[in-house]
Structure formats: structure tokens, C-alpha cells
Amino acid sequence: MGVVSWLDPHVDRYILSTAGEQKVVEVRKHWAASAFAIVRLVIGAVIFVSGFAYQAPVYWVFIVIGGALAGQALWHILEEYRDRFVITNQRVFRVHGVLSTARASVPLLRILDITVKKSFIGRWLNFGHFVFESAAQVQGLNEIRYVKDIDQREDVLRMVMQGDIPQPVVTEVEDDGT
């Protein structure tokens, strides 16, 4: 319960069940969002460990550089892990942040247009980005990046917007290797 519980952003607490809101789908970011951070983590760990092969002044340079690189990479991985996109029967919202939590939401009725962007690598690895256009001039939620299974998520979102809520309510926060 300890560390694993702290890592999870617990999006269920932001569902307005007293107003009849139901979570339809909760999506973590695709592992590709953390790919470069994982590479930096490995490089930082190699630099850190290789520092033990040297004497005092060089030793500290390797330890500090390797530790800083690995620490920054771990922070980025944690940020991406805690970033969640949630579709409910009334709105879409995003919860993200490590030490503090930020939330942004848009009611489904205010969404005018949904654009899906899939790069070549996104098509190959099955992820994409949502861009929402809403009736509000300034919106707190306009782009959701690295959404895994983007086509399936778009279908679910469009069904919910039309009032066809998929049954049963689905929560998709499975472990995908990150």
C-alpha cells in the first residue's frame, strides 16, 4: 500500500458520483512518453556506477553527474506515470503532477471538435494525441499527448458524447511495462 499507493493519482476521488457521474475509461500515457527518460536513466546509472572506478576528484564528478541525470530521468518517468486522462459520462478530465496535483476538465457538452494526431511512430506503436476544441476561449484542457490505443479511445469518447455509454464501465490502467 505504501509507495505504490502514493504513485497512483487516485482519480476516483474526482468523480462526482453524487451528480450521477460515472467513470467510463481511465488511461495512462503510452510507454513511449517515457522512452527517452528511460534511456537517460540507464546512461545516468552507468555514469554513476563507473564513478566508483576512479579516485577522489574524478569520482565525485561521475557520482554527481550520473546521480543528477538519473534523478532527473526518474522524476520525468514519475510525472508521466501519474498523468491520467479520464472520460466520464459528463466530462473529460486530466489529473497530473507529482508533489502537487493539477486537474483540468471540459464538460462533454462544451467540446466542439476532437482532432486526433498520429505520427508515423505513433501509428507504429499505437499511440496518438487528442486536441480538443471547446466553446470556451481559454481552456484548461486542450491537448492530451501520448494516449495509447488512440483510435479505441476516440470511439469511446464519441459514443459517450452521443449518449451511448459503453457497458460495463471500463477502467484501463493495466501495467504496460513502465
Secondary structure as the mmCIF struct_conf table of DSSP 4:
data_model
#
loop_
_struct_conf.conf_type_id
_struct_conf.id
_struct_conf.beg_label_comp_id
_struct_conf.beg_label_asym_id
_struct_conf.beg_label_seq_id
_struct_conf.end_label_comp_id
_struct_conf.end_label_asym_id
_struct_conf.end_label_seq_id
HELX_RH_AL_P HELX_RH_AL_P1 GLY A 2 LEU A 7
BEND BEND1 ASP A 8 ASP A 8
HELX_RH_3T_P HELX_RH_3T_P1 VAL A 11 TYR A 14
HELX_RH_3T_P HELX_RH_3T_P2 SER A 17 ALA A 19
TURN_TY1_P TURN_TY1_P1 GLY A 20 GLY A 20
STRN STRN1 LYS A 23 ARG A 28
STRN STRN2 LYS A 29 LYS A 29
HELX_LH_PP_P HELX_LH_PP_P1 HIS A 30 HIS A 30
HELX_RH_3T_P HELX_RH_3T_P3 TRP A 31 SER A 34
HELX_RH_AL_P HELX_RH_AL_P2 ALA A 35 SER A 50
HELX_RH_3T_P HELX_RH_3T_P4 GLY A 51 ALA A 53
BEND BEND2 TYR A 54 TYR A 54
HELX_RH_AL_P HELX_RH_AL_P3 ALA A 56 ARG A 82
STRN STRN3 ARG A 84 THR A 88
BEND BEND3 ASN A 89 GLN A 90
STRN STRN4 ARG A 91 HIS A 96
BEND BEND4 VAL A 98 SER A 100
STRN STRN5 ALA A 102 PRO A 107
HELX_RH_3T_P HELX_RH_3T_P5 LEU A 108 ARG A 110
STRN STRN6 ILE A 111 LYS A 117
HELX_RH_AL_P HELX_RH_AL_P4 PHE A 120 LEU A 125
TURN_TY1_P TURN_TY1_P2 ASN A 126 ASN A 126
STRN STRN7 PHE A 127 SER A 134
BEND BEND5 ALA A 135 VAL A 138
BEND BEND6 GLY A 140 GLY A 140
STRN STRN8 GLU A 143 LYS A 148
TURN_TY1_P TURN_TY1_P3 ASP A 149 ASP A 149
HELX_RH_AL_P HELX_RH_AL_P5 ILE A 150 MET A 161
TURN_TY1_P TURN_TY1_P4 GLN A 162 GLY A 163
BEND BEND7 GLN A 167 PRO A 168
STRN STRN9 GLU A 172 GLU A 172
#
